[in-house]
């Protein structure tokens, strides 16, 4: 089986996967290809990007992700794109080299000319692609800084006969879509009814009332993330016996708002130290675990891993497995649990053995089996049975010593 055949097709995304495969085919044959995936949050855009990366066998890849907190930092996303090729910056023509070097902070210089920066990125990528086809992937493009977004749009419009494929994912409910409006677009819709039901079944445990099933699918409109998360907002009774007078979602609320409300309710059920640590992690700007734990220690947050905890009165249905990863939403980073894990075995202390007596011609004499005394089941007020003389240290009674009277 080839590497391409080993990559599974996403559930309900056959046409989208075919478009991504064609994008890679064109880049392999030396024809540039650009595609912008648009859709609402949680619709599966990042899953499609992951699919393309998995299929890009023989490609060199570079990727960036828009970060809302970096949207005001000029050329922040461009630095992610160009990072693997910084050694080649010195080979660029002088105006492009000076502009890109100043934009990325490689050396001091005046404010770089945006046109020269865009030309430098175009030259850098196409020169690198001469040795091996290249795939450029950008996720959450709606949060790119303006300078990086303009540069990538410029590059995408000028790629023609180079083995370069550029793939971007952007939310359609954001104003930044206008920057990439002149590039080829592919709208990512919700899953079909059958695929949505199948995805819903993968994350539920126990019986599910059909009215609840149909309501969840209807309200999520095939959004994979919503299908995975909304069931966690229902109690076990609502899942088994049908909805109460309260609808699954508040009428008029957007799907994003409903998902956020579900996350808030789940976070509220966590222990106070855990919620405080989550708040601290959201405020830490660099993603540095050392800094995070140092701040946690200063606030007195214990660095322990408590067991499962849920506040009294909270009843949230548990998914079938906390490590479920669906191809329509690969953001889950849960570590898969080992299937059929065997619980630890409790062993009794090994009793002392008898000294071995050598036998001529036969090496060591075999061990004699331990002597057991069969006793009747003791009453709750009776003392434990005394050990048999010569049988070694006292042992607790075997669990199968005698059936109850």
VENPE-V947799 format. One record per residue. N is the residue number from 1. PHI is phi in whole degrees, -180 to 180 (* if undefined). PSI is psi in whole degrees, 0 to 359 (none if undefined). Layout:
BEGIN
n,phi,psi
N,PHI,PSI
N,PHI,PSI
END
This chain:
BEGIN
n,phi,psi
1,*,130
2,-75,169
3,-64,324
4,-68,321
5,-70,338
6,-78,347
7,-87,118
8,-72,152
9,-79,143
10,-71,146
11,-64,125
12,70,16
13,-126,39
14,-64,312
15,-67,321
16,-65,319
17,-65,323
18,-64,322
19,-65,321
20,-69,321
21,-62,320
22,-67,325
23,-59,316
24,-71,325
25,-63,317
26,-64,319
27,-66,323
28,-65,328
29,-91,9
30,88,12
31,-110,121
32,-64,150
33,-146,137
34,-132,139
35,-149,135
36,-112,118
37,-90,124
38,-119,144
39,176,171
40,-75,165
41,-59,138
42,81,5
43,-78,344
44,114,20
45,-65,317
46,-65,328
47,-65,321
48,-68,324
49,-63,317
50,-64,322
51,-62,314
52,-63,319
53,-64,321
54,-69,330
55,-85,347
56,-81,58
57,-75,129
58,90,0
59,-98,151
60,-93,139
61,-123,148
62,-140,141
63,-144,158
64,-144,157
65,-134,129
66,-67,138
67,-123,126
68,-60,324
69,-72,345
70,-105,10
71,-66,340
72,-97,1
73,-96,110
74,-62,135
75,66,18
76,-65,313
77,-70,327
78,-63,327
79,-63,322
80,-64,319
81,-67,317
82,-88,352
83,-54,319
84,-69,348
85,-120,19
86,-65,334
87,-66,341
88,-95,0
89,-62,322
90,-65,344
91,-86,353
92,-73,158
93,-57,151
94,-53,310
95,-61,320
96,-69,318
97,-61,314
98,-66,320
99,-68,313
100,-69,322
101,-62,321
102,-71,323
103,-66,323
104,-94,4
105,74,26
106,-78,335
107,-158,168
108,-73,152
109,174,169
110,-69,172
111,-57,123
112,-71,150
113,-76,127
114,-62,323
115,-65,317
116,-67,324
117,-63,314
118,-64,318
119,-63,321
120,-63,317
121,-65,318
122,-61,315
123,-66,319
124,-61,316
125,-72,316
126,-70,325
127,-65,319
128,-66,329
129,-75,349
130,-65,331
131,-86,328
132,-160,138
133,-56,152
134,-127,142
135,-120,121
136,-105,122
137,-121,131
138,-131,120
139,-106,154
140,51,51
141,-66,344
142,-68,343
143,-106,14
144,-68,148
145,-66,154
146,-61,320
147,-63,318
148,-69,319
149,-62,316
150,-63,320
151,-65,315
152,-66,323
153,-64,321
154,-61,312
155,-62,316
156,-62,326
157,-76,340
158,-108,2
159,-78,127
160,-134,287
161,-113,51
162,-128,146
163,-76,60
164,-127,130
165,-116,134
166,-121,128
167,-130,122
168,-123,148
169,-123,133
170,-146,146
171,-78,134
172,-79,352
173,-96,25
174,-126,148
175,-68,340
176,-68,351
177,-63,337
178,-67,334
179,-63,323
180,-106,20
181,-66,333
182,-90,3
183,-96,157
184,-57,136
185,-118,150
186,-139,114
187,-82,132
188,-99,110
189,-86,179
190,-74,164
191,-68,152
192,-67,167
193,-59,315
194,-67,317
195,-67,325
196,-66,318
197,-63,319
198,-65,320
199,-67,320
200,-61,321
201,-66,337
202,-76,345
203,-116,3
204,-108,150
205,-124,144
206,81,181
207,-70,150
208,-133,123
209,-63,135
210,-64,328
211,-65,322
212,-67,318
213,-58,310
214,-67,325
215,-68,318
216,-63,315
217,-63,320
218,-68,317
219,-75,330
220,-81,343
221,55,36
222,78,14
223,-75,117
224,-60,317
225,-63,319
226,-66,322
227,-64,328
228,-80,332
229,-104,324
230,-61,324
231,-59,335
232,-72,348
233,-90,356
234,-102,146
235,-77,165
236,-63,324
237,-66,320
238,-68,326
239,-70,326
240,-88,323
241,-118,5
242,106,167
243,-72,155
244,-88,193
245,-67,338
246,-84,127
247,-67,164
248,-60,322
249,-129,154
250,-72,127
251,-59,139
252,89,344
253,-80,141
254,-71,161
255,-64,322
256,-62,318
257,-64,320
258,-66,320
259,-65,318
260,-63,319
261,-63,322
262,-65,320
263,-65,322
264,-64,317
265,-65,321
266,-68,322
267,-68,327
268,-67,338
269,-84,355
270,-82,160
271,-63,155
272,-58,315
273,-61,324
274,-67,317
275,-66,324
276,-67,323
277,-68,322
278,-62,317
279,-63,319
280,-65,319
281,-65,324
282,-69,336
283,-89,347
284,-80,118
285,-83,342
286,-102,348
287,71,27
288,-92,113
289,-65,326
290,-64,315
291,-64,320
292,-61,312
293,-71,332
294,-67,317
295,-67,323
296,-64,320
297,-64,323
298,-66,331
299,-91,0
300,79,21
301,-83,120
302,-68,142
303,-94,70
304,-129,169
305,-116,90
306,-67,160
307,-75,181
308,-57,137
309,-144,142
310,-147,136
311,-66,150
312,-58,140
313,91,348
314,-91,129
315,-133,97
316,-118,129
317,-66,136
318,-87,142
319,-69,165
320,-62,327
321,-152,136
322,-75,356
323,-110,18
324,-67,126
325,-124,118
326,-101,142
327,-65,341
328,-78,350
329,-153,90
330,-85,18
331,-76,344
332,-65,133
333,-117,19
334,-65,140
335,-79,122
336,-60,136
337,-78,148
338,-66,124
339,-65,147
340,55,41
341,-65,134
342,-89,129
343,-66,155
344,-61,145
345,-98,129
346,-89,122
347,-112,141
348,-74,153
349,-60,138
350,-70,124
351,-71,154
352,-64,143
353,-96,159
354,-74,148
355,-63,141
356,-86,137
357,-109,116
358,-64,145
359,-117,133
360,-60,128
361,81,352
362,-126,16
363,70,237
364,-103,139
365,-67,145
366,-66,154
367,-71,142
368,-85,141
369,-66,148
370,-65,150
371,-90,125
372,-116,144
373,-111,119
374,-77,125
375,-122,155
376,-75,161
377,-65,122
378,-72,150
379,-73,165
380,-64,335
381,-98,355
382,-86,147
383,-71,159
384,-64,152
385,-66,147
386,-76,148
387,-68,151
388,-75,132
389,-57,135
390,81,4
391,-95,7
392,94,200
393,-69,155
394,-62,141
395,-122,149
396,-67,151
397,-62,142
398,-69,147
399,-68,343
400,-112,30
401,-66,313
402,-158,143
403,-72,156
404,-65,146
405,-69,none
END
